[in-house]
């Protein structure tokens, strides 16, 4: 009787594991979009590419040659595998770029383009520093890190200039000169920020370490 119960338990556990693995595999496959795919997910991907300036057509819901080339260009710009497929790494990078562009737009949309690139560069510099969280979400949502997140301007839709600023920063342009912080000296209330070493001032922002 005990052997039978043990056998049933093993069978049930095996079946459960197969179900979990099958579900995870299906979820992984469903997150990949590629040429010839159609549907709502493709529309959303195309709209993102349009907003970023990579796709110059309507969001049709059909993953054709234009969408494939747009994804390839995005992958090329951000150092990803260039295969034209919106897989896990590509979709994560798309989302990260959108988040950074939202910070740039919320924090520096009234600044020069150079000033916007500098803000994006600060986020990149933080990602590369062990003193800050290692993910875009972690850096952006760190307590009191960005005024735009605190006051809600982060939720504004970024414009094409903000996306271009992120691309330039990720391709190596850093007007901030390696800064990890920036602030407006007229509006800043933290005494601590004024103790940081100034790298450069661009427009209304002082960039510092």
Secondary structure by P-SEA (a helix, b strand, c coil): caaaaaaaaaaaaaaaaaaaaaaaaaaaaaaccccccccaaaaaaaaaaaaaccccccccccccaaaaaaaaaaaaaacccccccccaaaaaaaaaaaaaaaaaaaccccccaaaaaaaaaaaaaaaacccccccaaaaaaccccccccccccccccccaaaaaaaaaaaacccccccccccccccccccccccccccccccccccccc
